Amino acid sequence: MALTADVKDELAGVEVGKQAVRAAELAAILRFSSGLHTISNRIAVEAEVESPKIARRVRRDLLEVYGVRSESSEIPGGSLRRTSTYLVRVIEGAETLARQTGLLDARNRPVRGLPNRLTTGSRDDLAAIWRGAFLATGSLTDPGRSAALEVVCPGNEAAMALVGAAGRLKVPAKAREVRGTFRVVIRDGEGISAMLDIMGARRSVAAWEEMRQRREVRATANRLVNFDDANLRRSVQAAVAACARVERALEILGDDVPEHLRYAGQLRLDHRDASLDELGHHADPPMTKDAVAGRIRRLLAMADKKASDLGIPGTDVGLEGLE
């Protein structure tokens, strides 16, 4: 996805000065991108990432923060993944690195979530955790009904730790499990923009907001057009039906119609597209819309009663296709 790739490319270029913040980001990348493996009975720390730029960032931080050298290789795309990925591997000193980054605890047991010192750290630490997690397994979909910033997690504990970090950053995020895979998702548009900004993707925030506003304007315009068309059709149908009933009423009553009711009926026929309020303004002297509506109702009721007495069709004859 182009949008995801653009965000990751920008995040991979974010400059971080503090060693502790770089360590937090690296710990998140290692936790979410693969983590611990055993090769020839030796512990290896690996990170499988989507671009050579991210791989270079991981290797640089491994060397500059922990003094650990790593190797890198490209994994060609196949049937399951079209594009290549890039593997960063540490074997020499991997066990010590695993403890330092929180992949192993003091007793060499794998840590299932994220180290407590990271999730309770500073705002910069929390931003680094999210940046690292997104660089590892994050994705961003286009603005719209299904817009989402999502991170695939290695387990429920890591997902809950990421949700907790988002909560401390005042961004609403939810953990969910889909076919055995744990994910953390931000769906609110404002929340997505906020998290992109917090992670350091300033350029991507501007592009996202522009796309989001364009979609919202288009959707609003479409809703208004559809709403106006529906209202217009109903208004036209109601006006045609009202005029047809008034014409039929005057025809049924003939000379028997009281003058004030005839006047109201004629107002309706003379101003077919006018609202009841507008009809009242056209009257001489002016009337309220309730007065106009009342007179027209009485005109129709009187005509329908006479039609019933005479055994002839009433004012609603022939209106089936108009209502």
Phi and psi in degrees as GROMACS dihedral restraints (atoms count N, CA, C in turn):
[ dihedral_restraints ]
;  ai    aj    ak    al  type     phi  dphi    fc
    3     4     5     6     1   -61.5    20    10
    4     5     6     7     1   -40.3    20    10
    6     7     8     9     1   -63.4    20    10
    7     8     9    10     1   -45.1    20    10
    9    10    11    12     1   -62.4    20    10
   10    11    12    13     1   -44.1    20    10
   12    13    14    15     1   -62.2    20    10
   13    14    15    16     1   -39.3    20    10
   15    16    17    18     1   -64.0    20    10
   16    17    18    19     1   -43.4    20    10
   18    19    20    21     1   -63.7    20    10
   19    20    21    22     1   -45.7    20    10
   21    22    23    24     1   -65.2    20    10
   22    23    24    25     1   -37.0    20    10
   24    25    26    27     1   -63.0    20    10
   25    26    27    28     1   -40.6    20    10
   27    28    29    30     1   -68.7    20    10
   28    29    30    31     1   -43.7    20    10
   30    31    32    33     1   -64.9    20    10
   31    32    33    34     1   -33.5    20    10
   33    34    35    36     1   -69.1    20    10
   34    35    36    37     1   -11.8    20    10
   36    37    38    39     1  -104.7    20    10
   37    38    39    40     1     2.0    20    10
   39    40    41    42     1   -67.0    20    10
   40    41    42    43     1   127.7    20    10
   42    43    44    45     1   -87.8    20    10
   43    44    45    46     1   127.9    20    10
   45    46    47    48     1  -122.0    20    10
   46    47    48    49     1   126.0    20    10
   48    49    50    51     1   -88.0    20    10
   49    50    51    52     1   -41.4    20    10
   51    52    53    54     1   -74.7    20    10
   52    53    54    55     1   132.3    20    10
   54    55    56    57     1   -61.7    20    10
   55    56    57    58     1   -39.7    20    10
   57    58    59    60     1   -63.9    20    10
   58    59    60    61     1   -36.9    20    10
   60    61    62    63     1   -71.4    20    10
   61    62    63    64     1   -40.4    20    10
   63    64    65    66     1   -62.6    20    10
   64    65    66    67     1   -38.8    20    10
   66    67    68    69     1   -64.8    20    10
   67    68    69    70     1   -38.6    20    10
   69    70    71    72     1   -65.5    20    10
   70    71    72    73     1   -43.5    20    10
   72    73    74    75     1   -62.3    20    10
   73    74    75    76     1   -45.6    20    10
   75    76    77    78     1   -63.1    20    10
   76    77    78    79     1   -40.0    20    10
   78    79    80    81     1   -60.7    20    10
   79    80    81    82     1   -40.7    20    10
   81    82    83    84     1   -67.5    20    10
   82    83    84    85     1   -41.6    20    10
   84    85    86    87     1   -60.4    20    10
   85    86    87    88     1   -46.0    20    10
   87    88    89    90     1   -64.9    20    10
   88    89    90    91     1   -39.6    20    10
   90    91    92    93     1   -66.5    20    10
   91    92    93    94     1   -43.1    20    10
   93    94    95    96     1   -90.6    20    10
   94    95    96    97     1   -17.8    20    10
   96    97    98    99     1   -95.3    20    10
   97    98    99   100     1   -18.8    20    10
   99   100   101   102     1   173.3    20    10
  100   101   102   103     1   -65.6    20    10
  102   103   104   105     1    97.2    20    10
  103   104   105   106     1  -126.3    20    10
  105   106   107   108     1   -92.6    20    10
  106   107   108   109     1   141.2    20    10
  108   109   110   111     1  -143.1    20    10
  109   110   111   112     1   163.7    20    10
  111   112   113   114     1  -115.9    20    10
  112   113   114   115     1   123.7    20    10
  114   115   116   117     1  -125.1    20    10
  115   116   117   118     1   116.6    20    10
  117   118   119   120     1    53.1    20    10
  118   119   120   121     1    46.8    20    10
  120   121   122   123     1    64.3    20    10
  121   122   123   124     1    17.1    20    10
  123   124   125   126     1  -118.5    20    10
  124   125   126   127     1   142.7    20    10
  126   127   128   129     1   -71.9    20    10
  127   128   129   130     1   134.2    20    10
  129   130   131   132     1  -125.5    20    10
  130   131   132   133     1   142.4    20    10
  132   133   134   135     1  -106.3    20    10
  133   134   135   136     1   125.8    20    10
  135   136   137   138     1  -129.7    20    10
  136   137   138   139     1   152.2    20    10
  138   139   140   141     1  -138.5    20    10
  139   140   141   142     1   121.4    20    10
  141   142   143   144     1  -105.6    20    10
  142   143   144   145     1   114.6    20    10
  144   145   146   147     1  -122.5    20    10
  145   146   147   148     1   171.7    20    10
  147   148   149   150     1   -92.4    20    10
  148   149   150   151     1   -13.8    20    10
  150   151   152   153     1  -142.7    20    10
  151   152   153   154     1   153.9    20    10
  153   154   155   156     1   -64.1    20    10
  154   155   156   157     1   -27.2    20    10
  156   157   158   159     1   -66.0    20    10
  157   158   159   160     1   -41.7    20    10
  159   160   161   162     1   -67.3    20    10
  160   161   162   163     1   -40.6    20    10
  162   163   164   165     1   -60.5    20    10
  163   164   165   166     1   -42.0    20    10
  165   166   167   168     1   -64.1    20    10
  166   167   168   169     1   -38.3    20    10
  168   169   170   171     1   -63.2    20    10
  169   170   171   172     1   -43.8    20    10
  171   172   173   174     1   -62.8    20    10
  172   173   174   175     1   -45.8    20    10
  174   175   176   177     1   -64.3    20    10
  175   176   177   178     1   -39.9    20    10
  177   178   179   180     1   -62.6    20    10
  178   179   180   181     1   -44.8    20    10
  180   181   182   183     1   -68.0    20    10
  181   182   183   184     1   -36.3    20    10
  183   184   185   186     1   -59.4    20    10
  184   185   186   187     1   -42.3    20    10
  186   187   188   189     1   -74.9    20    10
  187   188   189   190     1   -46.3    20    10
  189   190   191   192     1   -79.0    20    10
  190   191   192   193     1   -32.1    20    10
  192   193   194   195     1   -88.8    20    10
  193   194   195   196     1   -41.4    20    10
  195   196   197   198     1  -115.1    20    10
  196   197   198   199     1    -4.3    20    10
  198   199   200   201     1    67.0    20    10
  199   200   201   202     1    28.1    20    10
  201   202   203   204     1  -108.4    20    10
  202   203   204   205     1   132.0    20    10
  204   205   206   207     1   -90.2    20    10
  205   206   207   208     1   146.8    20    10
  207   208   209   210     1  -133.8    20    10
  208   209   210   211     1   167.6    20    10
  210   211   212   213     1  -119.8    20    10
  211   212   213   214     1   154.2    20    10
  213   214   215   216     1  -133.1    20    10
  214   215   216   217     1   144.9    20    10
  216   217   218   219     1  -148.0    20    10
  217   218   219   220     1   155.4    20    10
  219   220   221   222     1   -96.7    20    10
  220   221   222   223     1   134.8    20    10
  222   223   224   225     1  -106.2    20    10
  223   224   225   226     1   109.6    20    10
  225   226   227   228     1   -61.6    20    10
  226   227   228   229     1   149.4    20    10
  228   229   230   231     1   -67.1    20    10
  229   230   231   232     1   155.7    20    10
  231   232   233   234     1  -138.5    20    10
  232   233   234   235     1  -150.6    20    10
  234   235   236   237     1   -70.9    20    10
  235   236   237   238     1   -33.8    20    10
  237   238   239   240     1   -84.6    20    10
  238   239   240   241     1   -33.7    20    10
  240   241   242   243     1  -129.6    20    10
  241   242   243   244     1   119.5    20    10
  243   244   245   246     1   -70.3    20    10
  244   245   246   247     1   -38.0    20    10
  246   247   248   249     1   -97.4    20    10
  247   248   249   250     1   159.3    20    10
  249   250   251   252     1   -73.3    20    10
  250   251   252   253     1   153.7    20    10
  252   253   254   255     1  -121.5    20    10
  253   254   255   256     1   171.3    20    10
  255   256   257   258     1  -129.2    20    10
  256   257   258   259     1   126.2    20    10
  258   259   260   261     1  -104.6    20    10
  259   260   261   262     1   125.8    20    10
  261   262   263   264     1  -108.1    20    10
  262   263   264   265     1   126.9    20    10
  264   265   266   267     1  -129.9    20    10
  265   266   267   268     1   137.6    20    10
  267   268   269   270     1  -121.5    20    10
  268   269   270   271     1   125.2    20    10
  270   271   272   273     1  -114.5    20    10
  271   272   273   274     1   -50.7    20    10
  273   274   275   276     1   -72.3    20    10
  274   275   276   277     1   116.5    20    10
  276   277   278   279     1    81.2    20    10
  277   278   279   280     1    14.7    20    10
  279   280   281   282     1   -67.6    20    10
  280   281   282   283     1   -37.1    20    10
  282   283   284   285     1   -64.5    20    10
  283   284   285   286     1   -43.3    20    10
  285   286   287   288     1   -64.3    20    10
  286   287   288   289     1   -43.2    20    10
  288   289   290   291     1   -59.8    20    10
  289   290   291   292     1   -41.3    20    10
  291   292   293   294     1   -61.3    20    10
  292   293   294   295     1   -39.2    20    10
  294   295   296   297     1   -70.7    20    10
  295   296   297   298     1   -40.4    20    10
  297   298   299   300     1   -65.5    20    10
  298   299   300   301     1   -34.5    20    10
  300   301   302   303     1   -92.5    20    10
  301   302   303   304     1     0.0    20    10
  303   304   305   306     1    85.5    20    10
  304   305   306   307     1    13.4    20    10
  306   307   308   309     1   -78.6    20    10
  307   308   309   310     1   -28.0    20    10
  309   310   311   312     1  -123.1    20    10
  310   311   312   313     1   147.9    20    10
  312   313   314   315     1   -88.9    20    10
  313   314   315   316     1  -173.9    20    10
  315   316   317   318     1   -63.5    20    10
  316   317   318   319     1   -22.5    20    10
  318   319   320   321     1   -98.7    20    10
  319   320   321   322     1    16.7    20    10
  321   322   323   324     1    64.7    20    10
  322   323   324   325     1    27.5    20    10
  324   325   326   327     1   -96.1    20    10
  325   326   327   328     1   138.8    20    10
  327   328   329   330     1   -60.9    20    10
  328   329   330   331     1   135.3    20    10
  330   331   332   333     1   -89.3    20    10
  331   332   333   334     1   127.3    20    10
  333   334   335   336     1   -84.8    20    10
  334   335   336   337     1   -28.7    20    10
  336   337   338   339     1  -106.5    20    10
  337   338   339   340     1  -131.0    20    10
  339   340   341   342     1  -120.6    20    10
  340   341   342   343     1   148.5    20    10
  342   343   344   345     1   -56.4    20    10
  343   344   345   346     1   137.6    20    10
  345   346   347   348     1   -59.9    20    10
  346   347   348   349     1   -33.0    20    10
  348   349   350   351     1   -64.8    20    10
  349   350   351   352     1   -23.7    20    10
  351   352   353   354     1   -83.5    20    10
  352   353   354   355     1   -46.5    20    10
  354   355   356   357     1   -72.2    20    10
  355   356   357   358     1   -14.4    20    10
  357   358   359   360     1  -111.1    20    10
  358   359   360   361     1    16.6    20    10
  360   361   362   363     1   -81.3    20    10
  361   362   363   364     1  -163.0    20    10
  363   364   365   366     1   -73.9    20    10
  364   365   366   367     1   172.8    20    10
  366   367   368   369     1   -61.0    20    10
  367   368   369   370     1   -37.6    20    10
  369   370   371   372     1   -64.2    20    10
  370   371   372   373     1   -39.2    20    10
  372   373   374   375     1   -63.0    20    10
  373   374   375   376     1   -44.5    20    10
  375   376   377   378     1   -64.7    20    10
  376   377   378   379     1   -39.6    20    10
  378   379   380   381     1   -63.6    20    10
  379   380   381   382     1   -39.0    20    10
  381   382   383   384     1   -66.0    20    10
  382   383   384   385     1   -37.8    20    10
  384   385   386   387     1   -59.9    20    10
  385   386   387   388     1   -47.7    20    10
  387   388   389   390     1   -66.5    20    10
  388   389   390   391     1   -39.0    20    10
  390   391   392   393     1   -62.5    20    10
  391   392   393   394     1   -45.4    20    10
  393   394   395   396     1   -63.7    20    10
  394   395   396   397     1   -43.2    20    10
  396   397   398   399     1   -63.1    20    10
  397   398   399   400     1   -41.0    20    10
  399   400   401   402     1   -68.9    20    10
  400   401   402   403     1   -41.9    20    10
  402   403   404   405     1   -58.6    20    10
  403   404   405   406     1   -33.9    20    10
  405   406   407   408     1   -76.4    20    10
  406   407   408   409     1   -55.8    20    10
  408   409   410   411     1  -140.3    20    10
  409   410   411   412     1    22.5    20    10
  411   412   413   414     1   -84.5    20    10
  412   413   414   415     1   161.9    20    10
  414   415   416   417     1  -151.5    20    10
  415   416   417   418     1   153.5    20    10
  417   418   419   420     1  -134.8    20    10
  418   419   420   421     1   124.0    20    10
  420   421   422   423     1   -96.9    20    10
  421   422   423   424     1   160.2    20    10
  423   424   425   426     1   -61.9    20    10
  424   425   426   427     1   150.9    20    10
  426   427   428   429     1   -58.4    20    10
  427   428   429   430     1   143.4    20    10
  429   430   431   432     1   155.6    20    10
  430   431   432   433     1  -163.5    20    10
  432   433   434   435     1   -61.7    20    10
  433   434   435   436     1   -35.6    20    10
  435   436   437   438     1  -106.1    20    10
  436   437   438   439     1    24.6    20    10
  438   439   440   441     1   -60.3    20    10
  439   440   441   442     1   138.1    20    10
  441   442   443   444     1  -161.2    20    10
  442   443   444   445     1   143.3    20    10
  444   445   446   447     1  -105.3    20    10
  445   446   447   448     1   120.8    20    10
  447   448   449   450     1  -132.8    20    10
  448   449   450   451     1   143.2    20    10
  450   451   452   453     1  -127.9    20    10
  451   452   453   454     1   125.4    20    10
  453   454   455   456     1   -81.3    20    10
  454   455   456   457     1   132.1    20    10
  456   457   458   459     1  -112.5    20    10
  457   458   459   460     1   150.6    20    10
  459   460   461   462     1   -72.5    20    10
  460   461   462   463     1   -13.9    20    10
  462   463   464   465     1  -175.8    20    10
  463   464   465   466     1   174.6    20    10
  465   466   467   468     1   -64.8    20    10
  466   467   468   469     1   -37.9    20    10
  468   469   470   471     1   -62.6    20    10
  469   470   471   472     1   -43.1    20    10
  471   472   473   474     1   -65.8    20    10
  472   473   474   475     1   -37.7    20    10
  474   475   476   477     1   -63.6    20    10
  475   476   477   478     1   -46.0    20    10
  477   478   479   480     1   -65.8    20    10
  478   479   480   481     1   -34.5    20    10
  480   481   482   483     1   -65.1    20    10
  481   482   483   484     1   -38.7    20    10
  483   484   485   486     1   -69.0    20    10
  484   485   486   487     1   -39.2    20    10
  486   487   488   489     1   -62.1    20    10
  487   488   489   490     1   -42.7    20    10
  489   490   491   492     1   -62.8    20    10
  490   491   492   493     1   -39.6    20    10
  492   493   494   495     1   -64.6    20    10
  493   494   495   496     1   -40.7    20    10
  495   496   497   498     1   -63.3    20    10
  496   497   498   499     1   -40.1    20    10
  498   499   500   501     1   -61.3    20    10
  499   500   501   502     1   -40.5    20    10
  501   502   503   504     1   -68.0    20    10
  502   503   504   505     1   -23.4    20    10
  504   505   506   507     1   -89.6    20    10
  505   506   507   508     1     4.0    20    10
  507   508   509   510     1    66.5    20    10
  508   509   510   511     1    33.4    20    10
  510   511   512   513     1  -119.8    20    10
  511   512   513   514     1   122.9    20    10
  513   514   515   516     1   -72.5    20    10
  514   515   516   517     1   123.2    20    10
  516   517   518   519     1  -136.1    20    10
  517   518   519   520     1   151.5    20    10
  519   520   521   522     1  -129.9    20    10
  520   521   522   523     1   144.9    20    10
  522   523   524   525     1   -97.8    20    10
  523   524   525   526     1   140.2    20    10
  525   526   527   528     1  -146.7    20    10
  526   527   528   529     1   155.9    20    10
  528   529   530   531     1  -113.4    20    10
  529   530   531   532     1   126.0    20    10
  531   532   533   534     1  -125.9    20    10
  532   533   534   535     1   112.0    20    10
  534   535   536   537     1    49.6    20    10
  535   536   537   538     1    47.5    20    10
  537   538   539   540     1    82.0    20    10
  538   539   540   541     1     0.4    20    10
  540   541   542   543     1  -107.8    20    10
  541   542   543   544     1   129.8    20    10
  543   544   545   546     1   -91.6    20    10
  544   545   546   547     1   136.5    20    10
  546   547   548   549     1  -136.4    20    10
  547   548   549   550     1   150.6    20    10
  549   550   551   552     1  -115.1    20    10
  550   551   552   553     1   129.2    20    10
  552   553   554   555     1  -128.0    20    10
  553   554   555   556     1   137.2    20    10
  555   556   557   558     1  -115.0    20    10
  556   557   558   559     1   119.0    20    10
  558   559   560   561     1  -108.0    20    10
  559   560   561   562     1   -26.8    20    10
  561   562   563   564     1   -65.5    20    10
  562   563   564   565     1   130.6    20    10
  564   565   566   567     1   -58.1    20    10
  565   566   567   568     1   -43.4    20    10
  567   568   569   570     1   -64.9    20    10
  568   569   570   571     1   -38.2    20    10
  570   571   572   573     1   -65.0    20    10
  571   572   573   574     1   -40.5    20    10
  573   574   575   576     1   -62.3    20    10
  574   575   576   577     1   -46.4    20    10
  576   577   578   579     1   -60.7    20    10
  577   578   579   580     1   -42.7    20    10
  579   580   581   582     1   -62.9    20    10
  580   581   582   583     1   -43.8    20    10
  582   583   584   585     1   -68.8    20    10
  583   584   585   586     1   -39.3    20    10
  585   586   587   588     1   -58.7    20    10
  586   587   588   589     1   -42.4    20    10
  588   589   590   591     1   -66.4    20    10
  589   590   591   592     1   -42.2    20    10
  591   592   593   594     1   -63.6    20    10
  592   593   594   595     1   -40.3    20    10
  594   595   596   597     1   -69.4    20    10
  595   596   597   598     1   -22.4    20    10
  597   598   599   600     1   111.1    20    10
  598   599   600   601     1     9.1    20    10
  600   601   602   603     1   -90.5    20    10
  601   602   603   604     1    65.8    20    10
  603   604   605   606     1   -63.4    20    10
  604   605   606   607     1   -43.4    20    10
  606   607   608   609     1   -64.6    20    10
  607   608   609   610     1   -39.4    20    10
  609   610   611   612     1   -68.0    20    10
  610   611   612   613     1   -32.4    20    10
  612   613   614   615     1   -60.5    20    10
  613   614   615   616     1   -46.1    20    10
  615   616   617   618     1   -61.9    20    10
  616   617   618   619     1   -42.8    20    10
  618   619   620   621     1   -65.9    20    10
  619   620   621   622     1   -42.2    20    10
  621   622   623   624     1   -61.8    20    10
  622   623   624   625     1   -47.0    20    10
  624   625   626   627     1   -63.7    20    10
  625   626   627   628     1   -38.7    20    10
  627   628   629   630     1   -63.2    20    10
  628   629   630   631     1   -44.6    20    10
  630   631   632   633     1   -64.2    20    10
  631   632   633   634     1   -41.0    20    10
  633   634   635   636     1   -64.2    20    10
  634   635   636   637     1   -45.7    20    10
  636   637   638   639     1   -65.2    20    10
  637   638   639   640     1   -38.6    20    10
  639   640   641   642     1   -63.2    20    10
  640   641   642   643     1   -42.6    20    10
  642   643   644   645     1   -64.7    20    10
  643   644   645   646     1   -42.2    20    10
  645   646   647   648     1   -65.4    20    10
  646   647   648   649     1   -40.6    20    10
  648   649   650   651     1   -63.9    20    10
  649   650   651   652     1   -43.9    20    10
  651   652   653   654     1   -64.2    20    10
  652   653   654   655     1   -43.2    20    10
  654   655   656   657     1   -65.1    20    10
  655   656   657   658     1   -41.3    20    10
  657   658   659   660     1   -63.5    20    10
  658   659   660   661     1   -42.8    20    10
  660   661   662   663     1   -61.6    20    10
  661   662   663   664     1   -42.3    20    10
  663   664   665   666     1   -64.3    20    10
  664   665   666   667     1   -41.3    20    10
  666   667   668   669     1   -63.6    20    10
  667   668   669   670     1   -41.7    20    10
  669   670   671   672     1   -65.8    20    10
  670   671   672   673     1   -41.0    20    10
  672   673   674   675     1   -61.5    20    10
  673   674   675   676     1   -47.4    20    10
  675   676   677   678     1   -64.4    20    10
  676   677   678   679     1   -40.1    20    10
  678   679   680   681     1   -64.1    20    10
  679   680   681   682     1   -46.9    20    10
  681   682   683   684     1   -64.1    20    10
  682   683   684   685     1   -40.5    20    10
  684   685   686   687     1   -61.6    20    10
  685   686   687   688     1   -43.8    20    10
  687   688   689   690     1   -65.3    20    10
  688   689   690   691     1   -44.8    20    10
  690   691   692   693     1   -63.0    20    10
  691   692   693   694     1   -41.2    20    10
  693   694   695   696     1   -63.3    20    10
  694   695   696   697     1   -43.1    20    10
  696   697   698   699     1   -61.5    20    10
  697   698   699   700     1   -43.6    20    10
  699   700   701   702     1   -65.1    20    10
  700   701   702   703     1   -39.6    20    10
  702   703   704   705     1   -65.1    20    10
  703   704   705   706     1   -43.3    20    10
  705   706   707   708     1   -63.5    20    10
  706   707   708   709     1   -44.9    20    10
  708   709   710   711     1   -62.0    20    10
  709   710   711   712     1   -42.5    20    10
  711   712   713   714     1   -64.9    20    10
  712   713   714   715     1   -41.1    20    10
  714   715   716   717     1   -65.4    20    10
  715   716   717   718     1   -43.2    20    10
  717   718   719   720     1   -63.1    20    10
  718   719   720   721     1   -43.7    20    10
  720   721   722   723     1   -64.1    20    10
  721   722   723   724     1   -42.7    20    10
  723   724   725   726     1   -62.1    20    10
  724   725   726   727     1   -45.0    20    10
  726   727   728   729     1   -65.6    20    10
  727   728   729   730     1   -38.9    20    10
  729   730   731   732     1   -64.0    20    10
  730   731   732   733     1   -40.1    20    10
  732   733   734   735     1   -67.3    20    10
  733   734   735   736     1   -40.3    20    10
  735   736   737   738     1   -64.8    20    10
  736   737   738   739     1   -43.6    20    10
  738   739   740   741     1   -59.7    20    10
  739   740   741   742     1   -43.7    20    10
  741   742   743   744     1   -65.5    20    10
  742   743   744   745     1   -37.3    20    10
  744   745   746   747     1   -64.3    20    10
  745   746   747   748     1   -45.6    20    10
  747   748   749   750     1   -64.9    20    10
  748   749   750   751     1   -34.1    20    10
  750   751   752   753     1   -67.6    20    10
  751   752   753   754     1   -41.6    20    10
  753   754   755   756     1   -67.2    20    10
  754   755   756   757     1   -45.1    20    10
  756   757   758   759     1   -78.4    20    10
  757   758   759   760     1   -30.8    20    10
  759   760   761   762     1    57.0    20    10
  760   761   762   763     1  -125.9    20    10
  762   763   764   765     1   -79.0    20    10
  763   764   765   766     1    -6.0    20    10
  765   766   767   768     1   -83.0    20    10
  766   767   768   769     1    -6.7    20    10
  768   769   770   771     1   -75.9    20    10
  769   770   771   772     1   129.1    20    10
  771   772   773   774     1   -59.4    20    10
  772   773   774   775     1   146.0    20    10
  774   775   776   777     1   -60.7    20    10
  775   776   777   778     1   -40.2    20    10
  777   778   779   780     1   -68.8    20    10
  778   779   780   781     1   -29.3    20    10
  780   781   782   783     1   -76.8    20    10
  781   782   783   784     1   -37.8    20    10
  783   784   785   786     1   -60.3    20    10
  784   785   786   787     1   -41.1    20    10
  786   787   788   789     1   -62.2    20    10
  787   788   789   790     1   -43.3    20    10
  789   790   791   792     1   -65.4    20    10
  790   791   792   793     1   -40.8    20    10
  792   793   794   795     1   -64.7    20    10
  793   794   795   796     1   -39.5    20    10
  795   796   797   798     1   -68.5    20    10
  796   797   798   799     1   -34.1    20    10
  798   799   800   801     1   -58.2    20    10
  799   800   801   802     1   -44.1    20    10
  801   802   803   804     1   -60.9    20    10
  802   803   804   805     1   -41.5    20    10
  804   805   806   807     1   -74.6    20    10
  805   806   807   808     1   -31.5    20    10
  807   808   809   810     1   -75.9    20    10
  808   809   810   811     1   -25.6    20    10
  810   811   812   813     1  -129.4    20    10
  811   812   813   814     1    73.3    20    10
  813   814   815   816     1   -66.4    20    10
  814   815   816   817     1   -30.4    20    10
  816   817   818   819     1   -95.6    20    10
  817   818   819   820     1    -0.8    20    10
  819   820   821   822     1   -79.3    20    10
  820   821   822   823     1   150.1    20    10
  822   823   824   825     1   -77.9    20    10
  823   824   825   826     1   169.0    20    10
  825   826   827   828     1   -61.1    20    10
  826   827   828   829     1   -37.5    20    10
  828   829   830   831     1   -63.1    20    10
  829   830   831   832     1   -42.2    20    10
  831   832   833   834     1   -67.5    20    10
  832   833   834   835     1   -36.5    20    10
  834   835   836   837     1   -60.0    20    10
  835   836   837   838     1   -41.0    20    10
  837   838   839   840     1   -60.9    20    10
  838   839   840   841     1   -36.6    20    10
  840   841   842   843     1   -71.3    20    10
  841   842   843   844     1   -30.3    20    10
  843   844   845   846     1   -74.4    20    10
  844   845   846   847     1   -20.6    20    10
  846   847   848   849     1   -68.5    20    10
  847   848   849   850     1   154.5    20    10
  849   850   851   852     1  -132.2    20    10
  850   851   852   853     1   107.3    20    10
  852   853   854   855     1   -73.9    20    10
  853   854   855   856     1   162.2    20    10
  855   856   857   858     1   -58.6    20    10
  856   857   858   859     1   149.1    20    10
  858   859   860   861     1  -127.3    20    10
  859   860   861   862     1   161.5    20    10
  861   862   863   864     1   -77.3    20    10
  862   863   864   865     1   161.1    20    10
  864   865   866   867     1   -65.5    20    10
  865   866   867   868     1   -31.2    20    10
  867   868   869   870     1   -66.4    20    10
  868   869   870   871     1   -36.7    20    10
  870   871   872   873     1   -66.5    20    10
  871   872   873   874     1   -42.4    20    10
  873   874   875   876     1   -63.8    20    10
  874   875   876   877     1   -46.9    20    10
  876   877   878   879     1   -61.8    20    10
  877   878   879   880     1   -40.2    20    10
  879   880   881   882     1   -63.2    20    10
  880   881   882   883     1   -43.0    20    10
  882   883   884   885     1   -66.2    20    10
  883   884   885   886     1   -41.1    20    10
  885   886   887   888     1   -66.5    20    10
  886   887   888   889     1   -38.4    20    10
  888   889   890   891     1   -60.8    20    10
  889   890   891   892     1   -44.7    20    10
  891   892   893   894     1   -65.7    20    10
  892   893   894   895     1   -37.0    20    10
  894   895   896   897     1   -60.2    20    10
  895   896   897   898     1   -46.7    20    10
  897   898   899   900     1   -67.8    20    10
  898   899   900   901     1   -40.6    20    10
  900   901   902   903     1   -64.7    20    10
  901   902   903   904     1   -42.2    20    10
  903   904   905   906     1   -62.5    20    10
  904   905   906   907     1   -42.6    20    10
  906   907   908   909     1   -67.2    20    10
  907   908   909   910     1   -40.4    20    10
  909   910   911   912     1   -66.1    20    10
  910   911   912   913     1   -36.2    20    10
  912   913   914   915     1   -65.6    20    10
  913   914   915   916     1   -43.9    20    10
  915   916   917   918     1   -65.2    20    10
  916   917   918   919     1   -39.2    20    10
  918   919   920   921     1   -63.1    20    10
  919   920   921   922     1   -39.3    20    10
  921   922   923   924     1   -65.0    20    10
  922   923   924   925     1   -41.6    20    10
  924   925   926   927     1   -63.6    20    10
  925   926   927   928     1   -35.3    20    10
  927   928   929   930     1   -87.0    20    10
  928   929   930   931     1   -10.6    20    10
  930   931   932   933     1    73.3    20    10
  931   932   933   934     1    32.5    20    10
  933   934   935   936     1  -118.2    20    10
  934   935   936   937     1   162.4    20    10
  936   937   938   939     1   -59.1    20    10
  937   938   939   940     1   144.5    20    10
  939   940   941   942     1   -86.0    20    10
  940   941   942   943     1  -158.7    20    10
  942   943   944   945     1   -75.8    20    10
  943   944   945   946     1   -13.9    20    10
  945   946   947   948     1   -94.5    20    10
  946   947   948   949     1    12.0    20    10
  948   949   950   951     1   -65.7    20    10
  949   950   951   952     1   133.0    20    10
  951   952   953   954     1    76.0    20    10
  952   953   954   955     1    14.7    20    10
  954   955   956   957     1   -99.4    20    10
  955   956   957   958     1     4.3    20    10
  957   958   959   960     1   -58.7    20    10
  958   959   960   961     1   -35.0    20    10
  960   961   962   963     1   -85.7    20    10
  961   962   963   964     1    -5.4    20    10
  963   964   965   966     1  -102.0    20    10
  964   965   966   967     1   -16.4    20    10
